[in-house]
Amino acid sequence: MKWANFLGYFALWAGALVNLGSGISLITGLLYGEDADLVYSFFTGLKVLDVLYGICLLATVALGVVTALSIIKRKKQAGTLVCLMYGVQSVLSVIYIIGASIILGTFAGDATTITQIVVSIVMIFVNRTYFNNRRDVFVN
């Protein structure tokens, strides 16, 4: 149960805080600091993409909290929610990279984002196996 406790009491909460900060930064333009107006004047569609992505990240905060609480309370759907959380993160990242690449005219992915996508996909399989093996514990 150490893995479930790590997810429920730390990892998902930390991820929710990071997504909260990132979402607010994207929506407000703080991501680019003082250069936000300059960046958005050259790439007008990027501001719309950043705001939409920021809103989606804020939505994942709620999903992360619900997922963490389902693990803590040993709910039956905990494993499904964990996999959904990682899947949503991966899909959002891929959509953002595609959108930003179109707007910028060059590939917008970086090593960190690509690594995050790969790790999220691996985590879906790891957690699916983990929670399937512990179906007798997650029954509420």
C-alpha positions as CSV (number, residue, x, y, z in Angstrom):
1,M,0.0,0.0,0.0
2,K,3.0,2.3,0.1
3,W,2.5,3.2,-3.6
4,A,-1.2,4.1,-3.1
5,N,-0.3,6.1,0.0
6,F,2.4,7.9,-1.9
7,L,-0.1,8.8,-4.7
8,G,-2.9,9.7,-2.4
9,Y,-1.1,11.7,0.2
10,F,1.7,13.3,-1.8
11,A,2.1,12.9,-5.6
12,L,-1.4,13.8,-6.7
13,W,-1.5,16.8,-4.3
14,A,1.9,18.0,-5.5
15,G,0.8,17.6,-9.1
16,A,-2.4,19.5,-8.4
17,L,-0.4,22.4,-6.9
18,V,1.9,22.5,-9.9
19,N,-1.0,22.4,-12.3
20,L,-2.7,25.2,-10.3
21,G,0.4,27.4,-10.6
22,S,0.9,26.6,-14.3
23,G,-2.7,27.2,-15.1
24,I,-2.7,30.6,-13.4
25,S,0.6,31.5,-15.1
26,L,-0.8,30.5,-18.5
27,I,-4.1,32.3,-18.1
28,T,-2.6,35.5,-16.8
29,G,0.4,35.6,-19.2
30,L,2.9,35.4,-16.3
31,L,4.6,32.5,-18.0
32,Y,6.5,34.9,-20.2
33,G,6.9,37.7,-17.6
34,E,7.5,41.1,-18.9
35,D,7.8,39.8,-22.4
36,A,4.3,38.4,-22.5
37,D,2.9,41.3,-24.6
38,L,5.8,41.0,-27.0
39,V,5.5,37.3,-27.4
40,Y,1.7,37.5,-27.9
41,S,2.1,40.3,-30.4
42,F,4.2,38.1,-32.6
43,F,2.2,34.9,-32.0
44,T,-1.4,36.1,-31.5
45,G,-2.9,32.6,-31.5
46,L,-0.5,31.6,-28.7
47,K,-2.4,33.6,-26.1
48,V,-5.7,31.8,-26.9
49,L,-3.9,28.5,-26.8
50,D,-2.2,29.4,-23.4
51,V,-5.5,30.5,-21.9
52,L,-7.3,27.4,-23.0
53,Y,-4.5,25.1,-21.8
54,G,-4.4,27.0,-18.5
55,I,-8.2,26.4,-18.0
56,C,-7.7,22.7,-18.8
57,L,-4.9,22.6,-16.2
58,L,-7.1,24.1,-13.6
59,A,-9.7,21.4,-14.4
60,T,-7.1,18.8,-13.8
61,V,-6.5,20.2,-10.3
62,A,-10.1,19.1,-9.4
63,L,-9.5,15.7,-11.0
64,G,-6.3,15.3,-9.1
65,V,-8.0,16.1,-5.8
66,V,-10.9,13.8,-6.5
67,T,-8.4,11.1,-7.5
68,A,-6.3,11.6,-4.3
69,L,-9.4,11.4,-2.1
70,S,-10.6,8.2,-3.8
71,I,-7.3,6.6,-3.0
72,I,-7.3,7.8,0.6
73,K,-10.8,6.5,1.1
74,R,-10.0,3.2,-0.8
75,K,-12.7,3.8,-3.4
76,K,-13.3,1.2,-6.1
77,Q,-12.8,3.7,-8.9
78,A,-9.3,4.9,-7.6
79,G,-7.3,3.0,-10.1
80,T,-9.5,4.2,-13.0
81,L,-9.2,7.8,-11.8
82,V,-5.4,7.5,-11.5
83,C,-5.1,6.2,-15.1
84,L,-7.6,8.9,-16.3
85,M,-5.5,11.5,-14.6
86,Y,-2.3,10.5,-16.3
87,G,-4.1,10.0,-19.6
88,V,-5.7,13.5,-19.5
89,Q,-2.3,15.0,-18.7
90,S,-0.7,13.2,-21.7
91,V,-3.5,14.2,-24.1
92,L,-3.4,17.8,-23.0
93,S,0.4,18.0,-23.4
94,V,0.2,16.5,-26.9
95,I,-2.6,18.9,-28.0
96,Y,-0.7,21.8,-26.6
97,I,2.5,20.8,-28.5
98,I,0.6,20.4,-31.7
99,G,-1.2,23.7,-31.3
100,A,1.9,25.6,-30.3
101,S,3.9,24.0,-33.1
102,I,1.4,25.2,-35.7
103,I,1.3,28.7,-34.3
104,L,5.1,29.0,-33.9
105,G,5.9,27.3,-37.2
106,T,8.4,25.0,-35.4
107,F,8.3,22.0,-33.1
108,A,7.2,23.4,-29.7
109,G,8.0,20.3,-27.7
110,D,11.0,20.1,-25.4
111,A,12.8,17.3,-23.6
112,T,10.9,17.9,-20.4
113,T,7.4,17.8,-22.1
114,I,8.2,14.7,-24.1
115,T,9.6,13.0,-21.0
116,Q,6.5,13.9,-19.1
117,I,4.3,12.4,-21.8
118,V,6.3,9.1,-21.9
119,V,6.3,8.9,-18.1
120,S,2.5,9.5,-18.0
121,I,1.9,6.7,-20.5
122,V,4.2,4.3,-18.5
123,M,2.4,5.3,-15.3
124,I,-1.0,4.4,-16.9
125,F,0.2,0.8,-17.3
126,V,2.0,0.6,-14.0
127,N,-1.0,1.9,-12.1
128,R,-3.5,-0.2,-14.0
129,T,-1.6,-3.3,-13.0
130,Y,-1.1,-2.1,-9.4
131,F,-4.8,-1.3,-8.8
132,N,-6.0,-4.4,-10.6
133,N,-3.8,-6.5,-8.2
134,R,-5.4,-4.7,-5.2
135,R,-9.0,-4.8,-6.2
136,D,-9.8,-6.4,-2.8
137,V,-8.5,-3.3,-1.0
138,F,-10.3,-0.7,-3.1
139,V,-13.9,-1.7,-2.6
140,N,-15.8,1.2,-1.0
